[in-house]
Amino acid sequence: MNEPSAPTPASLRAKFAAALGDGQPSEWLTAFATVPRELFVPRFHQQDGHGRWHEVSDGDPGYLETVYSDTALTTQLDEHGLPTSSSSEPRLMLAMLDALGATPGDRLYEMGLGTGYNAALLSSVLGDDSVVSVDVDPELVRLARHRLAAAGYYPFVCAGDGAEGRAERAPYDRIIATAGLRHIPPALLSQAHEGTVVVAPIGYGVVRAVVSGGGEAAGRFLPVPAFFMRRRGPARNPDFSGVERAVAEATTVPVSDVLDRLRFPLSLALPGYSTCSWRDETGQVTGVGLWAEDGSTATAHAKGTVRQIGPERLWDTVERLVSVFPKGVPAREDFGLTITPDGQRYWYRDPKGPCWPAPSG
Ligand SMILES: C[S@@+](CC[C@H](N)C(=O)[O-])C[C@H]1O[C@@H](n2cnc3c(N)ncnc32)[C@H](O)[C@@H]1O
């Protein structure tokens, strides 16, 4: 009897695209069924249960099946083993592409070329000449350009800080960021026009805003959870030894709120914050740590104590959030963004409701 033949990339890709759609129509599904993802991620890194990274390459067992699954694939690590580039989860990519509402011929700007896979999907629907994509890492741009050409796509790609846009190719009808932002970069807004749709990851969510001219834009967050690697920049480490010397104060906030229930609103109220947790042998959370890029650090213990140091009292922000959201998980799509020439702010339910200013830098 003959061995059953191994699935081909094309057959896996067709199944993958059909599964992504969940029976909902989207013109982007044809792009997912057409663009060979394996060309853009010939190798990626996978973390085992101990946090160690292992490289998986084309030809390894399970490689193609993982490429054609709804998995974010880490493609680059820094010297500390922290991911610096990836091909995002395809279902999230689809949600963002759908939210863009782009049609063939629309001029599109992408911040965060990465592997080039999204740029290939965009090029396949909008046309090569319509797509501009920028990555901060010149080596990634070199690789992506090569892989895009191998797949038959020729968008304009270049290295640089994507937050600055590419003014000489503006104005753009659609702008997408695939690197985590804390606000919509003003340079990108100045390269848009009235009606331009901007889709960008902010904190643990993705916002869709429409530009209305005069430096103004407004929109809401998509219901999908998301976390994108941040736009690269300087950051300070947490000062856990310093915070241990601070006076303990009382808190009634359950520490797990920071990790789950309030994770998304906290990412708007404390842009760019990081968090970690400590657990006992049963897996129960016993404490959480929070830190910001200016070095402000807070640790909270499940026993109801908190310590905080630095320019910003991070736990005070957590307490204020609990007063706005005393219970339940607030829905992402109830949050919005308003941009005026005076600044950008996030709000809950109503632009005049509870709001949090977006950092300007
Ligand atoms: C999640 S990956 C992008 C995924 C990509 N769209 C794809 O399809 O593979 C995020 C990328 O943003 C890039 N990035 C980070 N900061 C950036 C910046 N300031 N300007 C442009 N790209 C940036 C990173 O180098 C990384 O490649």
The ligand as a MOL file (V3000), in Angstrom:
LIG
                    3D

  0  0  0     0  0            999 V3000
M  V30 BEGIN CTAB
M  V30 COUNTS 27 29 0 0 0
M  V30 BEGIN ATOM
M  V30 1 C 4.7380 42.4370 14.3550 0
M  V30 2 S 6.0870 42.8750 13.3730 0 CHG=1
M  V30 3 C 5.3410 43.3160 11.8350 0
M  V30 4 C 4.7230 42.1990 11.0810 0
M  V30 5 C 4.7060 42.4580 9.5990 0
M  V30 6 N 3.6980 43.3910 9.1950 0
M  V30 7 C 4.5920 41.1470 8.8500 0
M  V30 8 O 3.6580 40.9330 8.0890 0
M  V30 9 O 5.5050 40.3060 9.0280 0 CHG=-1
M  V30 10 C 6.5270 44.4800 13.9670 0
M  V30 11 C 7.6240 45.1360 13.1580 0
M  V30 12 O 7.6520 46.5140 13.5000 0
M  V30 13 C 8.9840 46.9300 13.3180 0
M  V30 14 N 9.1540 48.2250 13.9850 0
M  V30 15 C 9.3510 48.4770 15.2970 0
M  V30 16 N 9.4950 49.8100 15.4920 0
M  V30 17 C 9.3780 50.4000 14.2640 0
M  V30 18 C 9.4370 51.7400 13.8070 0
M  V30 19 N 9.6450 52.7460 14.6500 0
M  V30 20 N 9.2580 51.9660 12.4830 0
M  V30 21 C 9.0570 50.9370 11.6130 0
M  V30 22 N 9.0050 49.6550 11.9990 0
M  V30 23 C 9.1480 49.3900 13.3050 0
M  V30 24 C 9.8040 45.7940 13.9030 0
M  V30 25 O 11.1370 45.8320 13.3940 0
M  V30 26 C 9.0010 44.5910 13.4380 0
M  V30 27 O 9.5440 44.0650 12.2540 0
M  V30 END ATOM
M  V30 BEGIN BOND
M  V30 1 1 1 2
M  V30 2 1 2 3
M  V30 3 1 2 10
M  V30 4 1 3 4
M  V30 5 1 4 5
M  V30 6 1 5 6
M  V30 7 1 5 7
M  V30 8 2 7 8
M  V30 9 1 7 9
M  V30 10 1 10 11
M  V30 11 1 11 12
M  V30 12 1 11 26
M  V30 13 1 12 13
M  V30 14 1 13 14
M  V30 15 1 13 24
M  V30 16 1 14 15
M  V30 17 1 14 23
M  V30 18 2 15 16
M  V30 19 1 16 17
M  V30 20 1 17 18
M  V30 21 2 17 23
M  V30 22 1 18 19
M  V30 23 2 18 20
M  V30 24 1 20 21
M  V30 25 2 21 22
M  V30 26 1 22 23
M  V30 27 1 24 25
M  V30 28 1 24 26
M  V30 29 1 26 27
M  V30 END BOND
M  V30 END CTAB
M  END
